Amino acid sequence: MNRRSFATLFTLLTLIFLPLTPPANAGWDPREDTDASKSNTGNRAVDEAITRLKSKDPGMKLFFKKAYGYAIFPTVGKAGIGLGGAYGEGEVYRQGRFIGTSSLSQITIGFQLGGQAYTEIIFFKDKRALEDFTSGNFEFNAQASAVAVTAGASADADYDNGVAIFTMPKGGLMYEATVGGQKFSFKPAR
């Protein structure tokens, strides 16, 4: 399946299964978060995602502070009926500085039904882990799993093979939620 066909199928499935939801601000204004100014990336969607992550689990601040780098995908859309897929675009940071953009794609086959949107962030423990990601051919194996961001979830989270993965739902409902099989591309900033 070529990329355009995949994107068309994915868009159609998302429109069918992703219910219309109000903006996911949970009754608070991201501009009121004092940490928002510290995570001013210049990309509003990224800034809002970071603010939501830190607000949902204040322990995430430690990952942002100590990680060598991170890739953040403010919105990943995922949908499927037997055959499914996910796609999202994000930004990559090394020691708090923007270094490029990334896209995430995933095709899944098996029992699945529904659609959802979520935020995904991948923290890189050290230089080697970030270099593996930015080499341009990075993917998670089938056993990869993510920690769902809830209050206090980051307290028990740790790096596995140099990466820590967190997801936070934005809307929709899907019976199947894994990060295994995700593939990433990286395009350096100019």
N, C-alpha and C positions, 0 to 999 in steps of 0.2 A: 504494500500500500504506500503510495507516494505521500509526501508531506502535505500537499494540498488536499488530497482525498481524506487524509487523516484529520486535518484541521476542519474540513467541512463536516465530517462525521461527528467529530468531537463537539463542534458548535451546535449541531442539531440535537445531539443527545443532551447537552447541557441545557439548551432552551426547553427541552421537554421535561427534564427531571429536576432542574434547579428552581425551586420556588422563589417567587419574588420576595425578598426580605428587605427590611429597612436597613439603612447603613449600620454596620456593626460597631457602634460606638458605646454601647452598653450604658447609655445615660450619662456619659462624661465627655468632656471636650478635650481632645488631645493637646490643644494649646495651653490647657491649664496644668499639664504635667510638667513639673520642673525639669525632668530628664529630657523632655522633647528638645530643648535647645542644645543639649549635649549630643544628641544624635541627629543633628541637622545635616542630612546627606545631600540635600538639594533636590531630592526626588520625594515628592509629597507622599506617594504610595508607600515607599520604603520607610520614611519617617513615621507614618501612621502605623505601619506594621510593627516597627520597633517599639513604639509607644504602647501599643496594645499588648505585645509580648511582655514588656516590663511591668505593665499594670496588672496583667493577669497573674504573673508570677514574679514578684520583686527579686527573687533569687537569680533571675536571668541576667540581672545587671552584672553579676560576677562573671558569667560566661562572656559577656560583651567586653568586660574589663581585662580578662586574663587570656582570652583566645588570641592566637596569632593572627587569625583572620576569620571571615565568615562570608557565606553566600546567602542572600535573603531573597525569597520569592514571595512578594506580597500577596499574590493571588495565583494559586494553582487550581485549575479546573479539572475535575475528574468525573467521568461518566461511563456507564457501561450497561449492556444487556448481553451477557455472555461474553462478547468481545468488548473490551473497554480501552480507555486511554486517558492519559492525563497530560496537561501541558501548562507551562508557566514560564514567565520571563522574570529575571531578577538581576541583582547587582552583586558584585564581589568586592570585598574590602580586605586590605592587609593592614593590620595595626591601625584601624580606624580610617584609612584612606582608600577612596574609590580606585580600583585598578582595572575594572572592566565589567562587561555584562555577561550573563549566562542564560541559557535556556534549558529547561527540564522537559523531558518527554518520557512517556511510559506507555507501553502497550501491554494489556493483560488479556488472558484468555482463561475462562473458567466461570464458576458460579459467582455472578455479581449482578447487581441490579440497582440502579439509581444514579444520582449525580450529587456532587458536592463541590464546594469551593473551600480552600483552606490556605493558610499561610505556612510556608516551610522555611526553616532556617537551618543551615549546616554550619557548625562551628569547627574550625580547624585548630588543633592543639598546637601545631608547630609548623615551621617552614616547609618541611617535607610533605606534610599532609596537604597544605595549600598548593604546593608545586604539583603534586599528583593531580589535584583538581584542575588546575589551570593548564595542564599539559594538553588538554583538548579532547581526551578520550576517556572520561571518568564515568563510571557507573557503579551502582550498588548491586551487590549480588542478591539472590533470592531471599537470603536470610536476614537482610538488613531490616531494622525496625527503628521506629521513631518514638520519642516520648511525647505524649499528648500534653500540651501546656495547660496546666491547672495550677491553682495556688499551691506552691510548695513542691511541684513536680521536679524542678531542677535540683532540689536538694539531694535526691538520690540518683541523678543522672551522672553519667561519666562518659569519657571518650572510649570509642571502640575503633581500633585501627586508626587512631588519630583524628576521628571525627565524632561529633555529637550532633544528633539530628532531632529537631523538635518540630512538631506540627500543631497548628491551632485552627480549629474549624471556623469558617466564616458563615456557612449556610449550606442547606441541602441535607440530604440523607442518602447514605449509600451503605449497602451491606458488603463491605470489603474495604479495608483501608490499610494498604501497605506501601512502603517505599522501595521494596525490593524490585529490581529490574529498571529502576529509573536511570536514564542516561542524560548526561549533561554536555553542553558545548560551552566554550568560553571564548570571548572576544575581548582582547585587551583594549584599554582606553587609549586614545591617541593623544 
